[in-house]
Amino acid sequence: MENYKQFLCLFICAVSVGVVSIVFVLSWVLYFKEGLEWDGGLAEFNWHPLLIVIGFIFLQGIAIVVYRLPWTWRCSKLMMKFIHAGLNLLAFLLAVISLVAVFDFHNAKKIPNMYSLHSWVGLAAVILYSLQLVLGLLVYLVPITPVYVRAALMPLHVYSGLVIFVSVIAAALMGITEKLIFGLSDPKYKDSPPEAVFVNVLGMLITVFGGLILWIATRPSWKRPNEQLIRPLVRDTSESAPTSMETVKTDCAEADINGDTRRRSGKVNEAGPKASV
Amino acid sequence: MENYKQFLCLFICAVSVGVVSIVFVLSWVLYFKEGLEWDGGLAEFNWHPLLIVIGFIFLQGIAIVVYRLPWTWRCSKLMMKFIHAGLNLLAFLLAVISLVAVFDFHNAKKIPNMYSLHSWVGLAAVILYSLQLVLGLLVYLVPITPVYVRAALMPLHVYSGLVIFVSVIAAALMGITEKLIFGLSDPKYKDSPPEAVFVNVLGMLITVFGGLILWIATRPSWKRPNEQLIRPLVRDTSESAPTSMETVKTDCAEADINGDTRRRSGKVNEAGPKASV
């Protein structure tokens, strides 16, 4: 991989910022707010920001760049597709649970649903994400889908994935803004109490996480290489001195040889490995 | 240009959505709010959303894709750089005036500045935008900057341009959220009065505008071609039957022949024309 150290450094930064964001949102709901319950009250609402940051931001971000991790290049393409789809499915499930929590809370407190721009952008992102998931499964995991269809739809798949990710972050920032205005009364948000500053920092961390994921996901030289380039590497590891990448030992090399049978048919030029994510 | 009709359709859509967004924000401040004045009151604040949408969103969006308009490909690269920089400079000036309006309003009303996540993300975007402008001018408009420096920095220039654009839209959506919460009292935002729905639609329009600009700016086949491919076209227009693109008559063809002398040196492979925007 070109600029491997730079990649590693940025990926570690992204994961660190993502994990710190999760610690921040957890501290927010546990220390500054009412904790976590499922009782129709504010403690139930708190599942909403927590699960959005864990699932819809952190897991989605990792799912976007997972093909680019060089230590997964020995894994079969099919296995990587399952990991990519699995992470996105998990993120989607957490997002749905977080929506149930907020609707439940609104209904219990007689607060109208879906009136704010935050809810409009957020729900649009959830709907587009579910469409992206279903279309992605149909196009890239159903074996009978023709290769030319996969190739034709890949630019749209990559673009919509990144735009949905950015929209989710924008919705999260609006949600934080709403919650700080409604949730702080004495002192108010404008008086900058510790909670306000703490959660503003959370918003900045989420923004930085998004920026790092976008950089990693859009560098052409960090794409997963074509299968032709990976397979000889797997075959030759016992014959030559190991490089830094070859010393990465996982079950994936085995999976690469025994796994995705579609790659063996010679149709290695399908859009998947060449696409940005 | 590949898929010229698709490009044209999407560009017209983007411009239309951008113009409708400007009409919406103008209607908001003139019809629903206090109009436009420079008196330290709410009418002065109203310059803030208006100038941000016109400059920091619409003009910046057009500046991002201006290299990709095929009817500008006859223009010299230098002229296009001036147009790109000029649009961004105008956007920056409007953003600064809009910031002065909001600081002036806050100071007059004894409202603290810079307490909200909206202001943090917004100011960060303005600072990064000014750095991008200065660096862009130094690297791509100062003739002595070596070509390898231009090429090395182009991926960062493109990436940071797009990330700043997205951050500005995210900040605008947060600003809309704040203004609707603070500005609506009876009925409140949660009661969905006409103003709330109208301005939510404005937020969705801005989001769609951003999505369209990102699609146009990231299609590899819509890049401005290398100068080698443009110059023969300009020379040959009098010798062959005009194509649809060749019938576009502007002063740019003349400029292409007489304009940017740096291109004549043979250094046509500088990063500019090959970059995404």
Interface residues (C-beta under 8 A of the other chain):
Chain A: I111 P112 Y115 S116 L117 H118 W120 V121 A124 P155 Y159 L162 V163 V166 S167 I169 A170 L173 M174 I176 T177 E178 L180 I181 F182 Y189 K190 D191 S192 A196 V199 N200 G203 M204 T207 G211 L214 W215 T218 R219
Chain B: I111 P112 Y115 S116 L117 H118 W120 V121 A124 P155 Y159 L162 V163 V166 S167 I169 A170 L173 M174 I176 T177 E178 L180 I181 F182 Y189 K190 D191 S192 A196 V199 N200 G203 M204 T207 G211 L214 W215 T218 R219
